[in-house]
Amino acid sequence: MRQAAGPVATRQIGEVLGLDTGVRGKLEPLRGKLTKLADRGWLHKRPNGKFTARP
C-alpha cells in the first residue's frame, strides 16, 4: 500500500499478493479484510472503492 503512487484497487493488491484475480470469489475476502482495516483506521477507503494508506 505504501509503495503505491496513489490509491489502489483491490484487484491490484491481489495481483501483488499473487492471488488469482480473474476469479471474483478470490478477491471478495481480500476486499472484506481491506474494509475492516479501513474501519479500524489503518487504511482509508475512498468513495470510488480504492484504498490508500493512512499517513
Protein Blocks (a to p, Z undefined) as FASTA:
>chain_A
ZZpmbdcdfklmmmmnopafkbmklmmmmmmmmmmmmmnopaccdfkopacddZZ
